[in-house]
């Protein structure tokens, strides 16, 4: 009843690497969407269709999500999209639907 399997160190390493690649590729598909890219200040301004000075104003007042490393500002595209959606106003149809079709 001894089910012990003997494998070489090399085989074990290959099995572990293959398993890690599989797990990482699955996570990559679910966690790292194209929207999760980082934008610099100019790219964020273009994406939001705002002037760079407006973006600076928002960052100085902490009104927009950003990352500062040294003197550089970075913006996560998915967070900018979420920030935009925070300001969305519901239409009358959406309000009625949310309230159960009244």
HELIX and SHEET records of a PDB file:
HELIX    1   1 UNK A    9  UNK A   31  1                                  23    
HELIX    2   2 UNK A   34  UNK A   36  5                                   3    
HELIX    3   3 UNK A   41  UNK A   48  1                                   8    
HELIX    4   4 UNK A   52  UNK A   60  1                                   9    
HELIX    5   5 UNK A   77  UNK A   86  1                                  10    
HELIX    6   6 UNK A   92  UNK A   98  1                                   7    
SHEET    1   A 3 UNK A  38  UNK A  40  0                                        
SHEET    2   A 3 UNK A  72  UNK A  76 -1                                        
SHEET    3   A 3 UNK A  67  UNK A  69 -1                                        
END                                                                             
